[in-house]
């Protein structure tokens, strides 16, 4: 074993919590952070999908063809 806990200076501040930190509510904090991140990513994804425009035809299949409006409507480049 690496040894026991030793006295550390109390005046040292660390953004990660300092020595031997073990927050009691880390699971709920993590869940909140994941929820906020997922909400922001979903909003950005929705905005991007609604405003995506292709000015030239893709040379091959691209994943955004699954959700882009211009491909869902059946419209093909060059044919209207």
C-alpha positions as CSV (number, residue, x, y, z in Angstrom):
1,X,0.0,0.0,0.0
2,X,1.1,3.5,-0.6
3,X,0.8,4.6,2.9
4,X,-1.7,6.4,5.0
5,X,-3.0,9.9,4.8
6,X,-0.6,12.5,5.9
7,X,-1.2,16.1,7.2
8,X,-1.5,18.5,4.3
9,X,-1.6,22.3,4.2
10,X,-5.2,23.6,4.7
11,X,-4.5,26.9,3.0
12,X,-3.8,25.3,-0.4
13,X,-6.9,25.6,-2.7
14,X,-7.4,23.2,-5.6
15,X,-10.2,23.4,-8.2
16,X,-10.4,19.6,-8.2
17,X,-11.1,19.4,-4.5
18,X,-7.7,19.0,-3.0
19,X,-6.3,16.0,-1.2
20,X,-8.4,12.8,-0.9
21,X,-11.6,14.4,-2.0
22,X,-14.7,12.3,-2.1
23,X,-17.8,14.4,-2.6
24,X,-20.9,12.8,-1.1
25,X,-23.1,13.9,-4.0
26,X,-20.8,13.1,-7.0
27,X,-23.3,10.8,-8.6
28,X,-26.1,13.4,-8.7
29,X,-23.6,16.1,-9.8
30,X,-22.5,13.9,-12.7
31,X,-26.1,13.1,-13.7
32,X,-26.9,16.9,-13.7
33,X,-23.8,17.6,-15.8
34,X,-24.6,14.8,-18.3
35,X,-28.2,16.1,-18.5
36,X,-27.2,19.6,-19.2
37,X,-24.6,18.5,-21.8
38,X,-27.1,16.3,-23.5
39,X,-29.7,19.1,-23.7
40,X,-27.2,21.5,-25.2
41,X,-26.0,18.9,-27.7
42,X,-29.6,18.0,-28.7
43,X,-30.5,21.7,-29.2
44,X,-27.4,22.3,-31.3
45,X,-28.1,19.1,-33.3
46,X,-31.7,20.2,-34.0
47,X,-30.7,23.7,-35.0
48,X,-28.0,22.4,-37.3
49,X,-30.3,19.8,-38.9
50,X,-33.0,22.4,-39.6
51,X,-30.6,24.9,-41.1
52,X,-28.3,22.5,-43.1
53,X,-28.0,23.3,-46.8
54,X,-25.9,21.6,-49.4
55,X,-24.8,23.8,-52.3
56,X,-23.3,20.9,-54.2
57,X,-24.3,17.3,-54.4
58,X,-22.3,15.0,-52.1
59,X,-20.0,12.6,-53.9
60,X,-21.2,9.7,-51.8
61,X,-23.5,8.9,-49.0
62,X,-23.2,11.1,-45.9
63,X,-24.9,10.5,-42.5
64,X,-26.7,13.8,-42.6
65,X,-28.8,12.5,-45.4
66,X,-30.8,10.6,-42.8
67,X,-32.1,13.8,-41.2
68,X,-31.6,16.7,-43.7
69,X,-34.9,18.1,-45.0
70,X,-33.6,18.3,-48.6
71,X,-33.1,14.5,-48.7
72,X,-36.3,13.7,-46.9
73,X,-38.5,15.6,-49.3
74,X,-37.2,13.5,-52.2
75,X,-35.7,16.5,-53.9
76,X,-32.6,15.7,-55.9
77,X,-30.0,18.2,-56.9
78,X,-30.4,19.3,-60.5
79,X,-34.1,18.1,-60.6
80,X,-36.9,20.2,-59.1
